[in-house]
Amino acid sequence: MTTRREREQQVVVEGRVVADFGREFLVELADRRQLVCTRKGKKQDATCGDFVEVRLTG
């Protein structure tokens, strides 16, 4: 579990979902980089074309 301080120090960026693989999805950032991301929880649905916030953790 992360502490409040750790969460505040994490970088959050916005990107667009370009592919969906169940719990994982591919997000393209503004600089055209693509990241494989994992959903947290069950009710956070995103589909191709949606803009999402991505927390960079490692």
C-alpha positions in Angstrom: 0.0 0.0 0.0 1.3 3.5 -0.9 1.4 6.3 1.6 -0.2 9.7 1.0 3.2 11.2 0.5 4.2 8.6 -2.1 0.9 9.2 -4.0 1.5 13.0 -4.1 5.0 12.4 -5.5 3.8 10.2 -8.4 3.5 11.8 -11.8 0.1 11.8 -13.5 -0.2 12.2 -17.3 -3.1 12.2 -19.7 -3.3 10.0 -22.7 -5.8 8.3 -25.1 -6.6 4.6 -25.1 -5.6 3.0 -28.4 -6.0 -0.7 -27.6 -7.9 -2.7 -24.9 -6.7 -6.1 -23.6 -9.1 -6.9 -20.8 -7.5 -5.6 -17.6 -4.6 -4.0 -19.5 -4.8 -1.3 -22.2 -2.4 0.6 -24.4 -2.4 4.4 -23.9 -0.8 6.9 -26.3 0.6 10.0 -24.6 0.7 13.5 -26.2 4.4 13.0 -27.2 3.3 9.8 -29.1 4.9 7.4 -26.5 2.7 4.3 -25.8 2.4 2.7 -22.4 0.8 -0.6 -21.4 -1.4 0.2 -18.4 -3.3 -1.9 -15.9 -6.8 -1.1 -14.6 -7.2 -0.7 -10.8 -10.5 -2.0 -9.6 -13.5 -3.5 -11.5 -15.7 -0.5 -12.3 -13.2 1.7 -14.2 -14.1 1.0 -17.8 -12.3 2.7 -20.6 -12.5 1.9 -24.3 -10.6 2.9 -27.4 -10.6 6.6 -28.0 -11.2 7.5 -24.3 -8.9 10.0 -22.6 -7.6 8.7 -19.3 -5.2 9.8 -16.6 -2.2 7.6 -16.1 -0.2 7.4 -12.8 3.4 6.6 -13.6 4.6 4.2 -11.0 7.8 2.7 -12.2 
